[in-house]
Amino acid sequence: MTGIDITVFKGSSRGKIVKSTIHKDGLKPDEVLLKITHAGLCGTDLHYKTSDIVLSHEGVGIVQEVGSGVTTFKQGDRAGWGYLHNSCGHCDECLSGNEIFCTERAMYADADTDQGGFASHAIWKAGFLFHIPDAISSSDAAPLMCAGGTVFNAMHLYGMLPTDRVGIIGVGGLGHLAIQFAAKMGCEVVVFSGTERKKEEAINLGASEFYATKDVETLKIGAPIKHLFVTTSQQPEWKCYLNTLAPHAKIYPLTVSAEPLTLPYMQLVNNGITLQGSICPSRGTHVKMLRFAALHGIKPIVQEFPLTEDGIEEAMEKLEKGEVRYRAVLVAEK
């Protein structure tokens, strides 16, 4: 590879999508060139649409070329990437398989901002790319790169058992995947949503119980919950939900909020509740997520849009209005 011009779609100060071109001179020995076929739109992308960066961190494509030192991928393979692009490889976190917490990590919007999923191609380090299982389509794989990985990460790392009763607040981009993962893990899944509108869908996805929460002051759900996953864009009424939790339960806020997180102090202390921060997975957990999703047929519900300026604008507008069911995927023109 002597060099390549890559078409990219960036944010701008006006919040409009801008089509641009970048040039890459060639591949380093440990890098892979991908032709992007599908790219997911995440709520995080909305936070950066006014920034001069290439958007999307849920990319999937076909390997076009590999660096001289790459042995894990070959031309024609399908591969995807998520939030993390690189890490130091030698700190305590990296050596423990927790490179997502590396202090020198390269993450979406903070590093490599000239590349992203909304582009014709991308060049990434082979060690931070993931093979897509044959059982998962590229369109379905894109949202798994972030949304699927995020919910699976929290469920996998922090002691959730098949015998646990699990609560999920919200049936949206993260929530509809969280329901599927928890159900396939063998858990009793209790879903909370504002109205009854999504009840049937939640049950079909694997929910055991469903509760509408709008204008409800006290939630009465029977047996208490051991793990509570918050997947809504707005913080919930914490006092209401703390009453549903078992002693030693854990709460996982999985979405992004700029607002301070304030919890009723004594309910937290008296019942030994844990507030567990969690982010996208490190690579080992990400691979397990893809294997689990392939084995159990876990698929996001997606809406496809063309990977063009107009297509991205339309998808972002619908996401801002809450009109996407439940993940938007941008598809490159063939």
Secondary structure, DSSP 4 states (H G I P E B T S, - for coil): ---EEEEEEE--TTS--EEEEEEE----TTEEEEEEEEEEE-HHHHHTTTSSSB--SEEEEEEEEE-TT--S--TT-EEEE-SEEE--SSSHHHHTT-GGG-TT-EETTTS-TT--SSBSEEEEEGGG-EEPPTTS-HHHHHHIIIIIHHHHHHHHHTT--TT-EEEEE--STTHHHHHHHHHHTT-EEEEEESSGGGHHHHHHHT-SEEEE-TT-SS---SSPEEEEEE-SSS---HHHHHTTEEEEEEEEE-S--SS-----HHHHHHTT-EE----SPPHHHHHHHHHHHHHHT----EEEEESSHHHHHHHHHHHHTT--SSEEEEE---
